[in-house]
Amino acid sequence: MEPNIENLKLERIEILENILKKIKRWDKTYEMGIEIIDDVEVILEELKEINNLLESSLGFFPLDKPYEEKIGTVRWEYSVFLDELKIKREKLLELIKETRLKEKIKNNYILNDRGSIFIDKDL
């Protein structure tokens, strides 16, 4: 049975819309950003399968204007999302570095009270 080409084309537009929704619901936290990346990877695999099915059915890869526009929008939004996430990552790494430095300074300059050690010289 031949797949319905128009339904597949609509489905891939819906998949791209789903990616955009996920990106737009990002609450600017690092954790949710990682979750979105994982989700988008799974969604892109679905898109890849549909595109492969379309290509094998038609004998060529169908590019239509709505798909091209939507994929362009997704690429742009996803790159902006990734850039913002990279900035968050850099800030987080800097904070970790500062925290480690403060801990190191504290450990080097604060005296540890280990108590007195007495040696019995009559041994």
Contacts in CASP RR format, 6 or more apart in sequence:
PFRMAT RR
TARGET T0000
AUTHOR 0000-0000-0000
METHOD contacts of the structure
MODEL  1
MEPNIENLKLERIEILENILKKIKRWDKTYEMGIEIIDDVEVILEELKEI
NNLLESSLGFFPLDKPYEEKIGTVRWEYSVFLDELKIKREKLLELIKETR
LKEKIKNNYILNDRGSIFIDKDL
2 57 0 8 1.000
3 53 0 8 1.000
3 54 0 8 1.000
3 57 0 8 1.000
5 54 0 8 1.000
5 57 0 8 1.000
5 58 0 8 1.000
5 62 0 8 1.000
8 50 0 8 1.000
8 53 0 8 1.000
8 54 0 8 1.000
8 57 0 8 1.000
9 54 0 8 1.000
9 62 0 8 1.000
9 64 0 8 1.000
9 67 0 8 1.000
11 50 0 8 1.000
12 47 0 8 1.000
12 50 0 8 1.000
12 51 0 8 1.000
12 54 0 8 1.000
12 67 0 8 1.000
13 66 0 8 1.000
13 67 0 8 1.000
13 70 0 8 1.000
15 43 0 8 1.000
15 46 0 8 1.000
15 47 0 8 1.000
15 50 0 8 1.000
16 47 0 8 1.000
16 67 0 8 1.000
16 70 0 8 1.000
16 71 0 8 1.000
16 73 0 8 1.000
16 74 0 8 1.000
17 70 0 8 1.000
18 43 0 8 1.000
19 40 0 8 1.000
19 43 0 8 1.000
19 44 0 8 1.000
19 74 0 8 1.000
19 78 0 8 1.000
20 73 0 8 1.000
20 74 0 8 1.000
20 77 0 8 1.000
22 36 0 8 1.000
22 39 0 8 1.000
22 40 0 8 1.000
22 43 0 8 1.000
23 36 0 8 1.000
23 40 0 8 1.000
23 77 0 8 1.000
23 78 0 8 1.000
23 81 0 8 1.000
24 77 0 8 1.000
26 32 0 8 1.000
26 33 0 8 1.000
26 36 0 8 1.000
26 81 0 8 1.000
28 84 0 8 1.000
28 88 0 8 1.000
29 88 0 8 1.000
30 85 0 8 1.000
30 88 0 8 1.000
30 89 0 8 1.000
30 92 0 8 1.000
33 81 0 8 1.000
33 85 0 8 1.000
36 81 0 8 1.000
37 85 0 8 1.000
40 78 0 8 1.000
51 61 0 8 1.000
54 61 0 8 1.000
54 62 0 8 1.000
55 61 0 8 1.000
55 62 0 8 1.000
END
